[in-house]
């Protein structure tokens, strides 16, 4: 069985050597770098299976290493674990939002280290199996139309890309040059109000397209798209989409229907915010999220995202969720919500 490659980027020689020794005893092949610049070179040369990286280093810090590797197709999906003495939540959040997979706080023991490595490798193996199955999904999405067959070909020629939880696909104001198709996972789109509040404009899941409105209405994306969980996407450029839409009426019809549905959904959201009680609005949001996770009764979503979807304050969201939990309509634990009584949520009176 081929050994897995681990890259350690750490300027403290004792920590680097001790970590390397533990991993070698566990039958991993280990590469070492004493600063971020050397670590970048080794990562590009060897394409390791996992990267362990310190934050505070000379030449190039850990954030810089993660940022630069995430911009390259050959290194963007390598599991990345920060090893750091920092315990500040702001610093940890910054790394996770940039795409880091995990954190190990110094000093860490052998079990913590090996468990973190093994869990990331298992997740990477699952992504590889998803990749092959997603290719067949593209084929089944478009079957009954000549134009849609051409659309299928356009998507199947493009690379499938994996995005980690909380990674941004594009920002509001970026050039609207692609339309995206979700093969697994889910994505939210948001807009910032003038007073700095985030408003969620849409949630997209398996087999949904997003970025359509922006691409057909102007040169810039009208919202920010961020993945809610590990997600697989495929995209087609604006130039190709323009050609297909003008050439094939059935493709144009398909996207007109999608745009119309988006308008209806947003009108419904506005009416709910205007006329529904906060309890009813939260129930509607939970029912909607339940329908986007048909294979499970639970889903992971932050209080901030629920507030954005329902147009409420974070404190109001917490209070209503606690009420729903007390009424045994949901269960809630560490950011995960489990629906216990979907019928009661659907029939909740205003």
N, C-alpha and C positions, 0 to 999 in steps of 0.2 A: 504494500500500500504506500502510495506516494506521501512523503512528509508534507505537512502544512508549513508555509513560510510565515514567520512573524517578524515584523520590523519594530525595533525599539528605538525611539528618538528621545534621548535623555542626556542632559549635560552633566548630571551627577554620576561620576564613574562607578561609585559603590552601588548605587541603586541600579544602574544599567547592568553591571556585571552580575549582581545577585538575581535580578529578574531574568536575565539571559540563562543563568545556570538552572533556575527552576524550570523554565520552559524547555531547555535541552533535555533535562531529566524526564520530562513528560513527552519526549520524542518529537519535539518541534524543531524545525530548522530556523535558526535565529540570525538576523542581521542587526547590526548596531550602528547608531549614528550619534555623535556627541553634540550636534546642533541641528537646527531646522533646515539649514541649507543642504547639509550632507544627507539629512533624512529625505528631502525631496529627491535628490539624485538617486538614492537607493530605491525609493518607492517606484520611480519611473523605470529604473533598470530592471528590477526584479518582480514588480507587481505582486506584493505579498498578499497573503490571505487575510491578515489582520494587522493593523498598525496601533502600537501603543505610543503615545506621545505626551511629553511634558508640555506645560503651558509656557512658563517663563524660561526662555533660553536665549543665548546669544545668536547673532546672525539673522535668525528668523524665528519668531515665537510660534507656539502651537496653533494659535488662531490663524496665523499666516499660512502655516503648512496645510491646515484643513481647508482653508479658502482656496489655495492654489490647486490642491489635489481635486477638489470638487469641480473645478472648471475643466478638467481633462476627462475625456470619455473613458480612457483606459484605467483611470484611478478613482473616478467619482464614486464608485459603489463599493470600494474597499471598506469593510467595517473599521471604524475609527474610535479608539478608546483613549480618553484623556487620563493621564496619571499626574496628579497634582496635589500640592499641599493646600490649595485654595478650597475653602468650604463655603465661601460666600454664595448665596443662592443666585445673585445677579450674574456672577461669573459662570456658574453652572448652567443657568438658563441661556446665557449668550452662546456657550458652546453647543448646547442641544439645538438651539434655533439655527445655528450654522450648519448642522447636519451630523454632529458627533453622535455616536451610538450609545456611549456609556461613559461613566466616570469611575475611576478608582482613586480614592483619597489616600495619600501617604500618611502613615505607613500602612500598607495592606499585607495580608498574609497570603500564604501559598494557595489556600482554598479559594479566596476571593479572586485572585488572579486567574487561576485555571477555570473557575466557573464562568467568569466574564468572557474569557477566550472561547470556551466551548459553546456558550449560548450564542455568541456572534457567528461562529462557524456553522452551527445548526441552522440559523436564520439564513445565512448565505446559501446553504444547500437548498433550502426551501424556495428561495428566490430563483435558483437555477431551474428547478422543476417547474415553477410557475412560468418561466420564460417559454419553455417548449409548449406548455398547454395554452398559453396566450396566443401563440401563432395560430393554433387551430380555432381559437375563439374569433379571431379576425375573419376567418373564412365563413363562420356560421352567422356572423352579424349581417352580411349582405348576400341574400340568396335569390330574391324574386324579381330582380330588375336588371336590365342591361346597364343603365347608368350607374346603379349602385354596385354592379360588378366592377366597373371602372374605378369607383371610389374605393372598393375593397383592395384592388390592385395597388392603388396609390398608397394606402395605409400599410399594406403588407410589405412594400418595398422599403419602408422606413424602419429605423432601429427602434426597438422597444426599450424604454428607459424606466429605471426604477427610481422613485423618489422616497426619501425617508420622511417619517412623521415630522410635521412642522416645516418641512422645506418649502420654499416659495417657488412656484413654477414661473410666474411673472409678476411684476409689480405694476400698479396703476401708473400709467404714463409711459411704460415701455412700448416699443414699436410692436404693433399688432400684426405679426407676420406668420402666425401659425394658428391652426385650429387643433384641439386636443380631443382624443378619445380615451376613455378610462377602461382599461382591461381588468384591473382589480384595484380595490381600495376606494377612497373617496376624497373629494376636494371641496373646499369652500371658497367662495368669492366674496370679497368685502370692499367697502368704500369708506374713506375717512370723511367725517363731516368737518365743517369749518371750525368747530370748537374742539376738534381732536378726538371725537368718539368714533368707534368702529361700528359700522352697520353691515351685517351679513346680507348679501344680495342673492345668494344661492348656495345650495348643497348638491353636489353631483356625485353619482356613484356608478357602479358597474354598467357599461355600455352607453353611458351618457357622453355627449359632446359638450365642451365648454370653450369659451373664447369666441363664439360665433358672432354675437352682437357687436363686439369690438371690431372684429376683422371686417365685417360688412358695413360698418357705420363710420369708420374713420381710420386714421393711421396709428392711433394709440389704444392700448387696452384701457377700458373704462373702469377696471377694478383690479384688485390684487387677488391672485389665485394661490392658495396654500393648501398642502395636503393635510388631511385630518388623521391619517394613518399611513403606514407603508403602502405605497401606491405604484401601480404600473401604468404608464401612459404611452400612447403612440400619437404622433402628430404629422400633419401635412401642411405645407407652406401655403401662404395666401395666394401666390401665383398659380399653383396647381389647382387650388380650390376655385379660384375665379374662372379658370378655363373649364373645369368640370361643371360648375353651376350654369354657365352660359351655354354649354354644349348639350347637357342632358336635363330635360325638364323634370324627370323624376327625382334627381338630386336636389334641384331647386325647390321642388315641392316638399321634400323631406325637411330641408332646413327652414323653409317658411313655417312648417308645422311646429318645429322646435322653437322658433322665435315667438310664434303666437302663444305657445304654451308658457314660455317664460314670462310674457306680458301678463297673461291670465294669472299666473302664480304670484307675480309681484303685486297685481291689483288686489288679489285675495289677501296678501300679507298686509297691505295698507288698510284694507277694510277691517281686518282683525285687530290691528293696532288702534284703530279709531273707535271700534264698537265693542270689542271683547274685553272682559275682565282679565286681570293678570293671570288668574288661575286658568281660565279658559284658553288664553294665549299660550301658556306653558304646556297645557295638555295637547294643544294642536301641534306644537313643536315636537313634543315627545312622540306623538303618533306618526308624524312625518319621518322622524329619524328611525322609528320602528320599521316603517315600510322600506327604508333604504338598507335595512339589515335583515332580509327575509329568512336567513338561515340560522339566526340566533335571536334570543330574546333580550340580549344585552349589547351595549355599545359603549365605547369610551368617548367622552366629550367633556371639555372643560366648562367651568362655570362662566368664563368669559365668552365662550362661543355660544352658549345658551342665551346669555344676556344679549349678545349681538343679534341672534336669530329672532328673539322675541321683543326686542326694543325695550328691555327693562334694565334696571340697575342690578349690579352683581348681588347686592344685599337682598333685593327682592327675589332674585332667582334662588338664592340659598334658602330663604324662608319658605317659598312655595315647594321646593323639592323636599324640605323637611316635613312639610304638611303632607305631601303625597306619600312620603315614606311612612309617616305615622298612620295614614289611612290605608296602608298596605296596597297601594296601586303601583308603587315602584320600590326597588331596593337600591341603595346608593353606597358605593364604597370606593374611595381613592380615585375619583374621576370616572368610574364606570357606573352606568345606570342599567339596571335590569328591570324590564317591564314585567310586572306581576299580574296586572289586570288591564289589558288593552281595551276591553269593552267599556269599562267604567271611565277610562280616559276619553274614549270617543264620545261617550254620552254625557260627559260632564256639562252641566248647565252653566250658562253665562252668569 
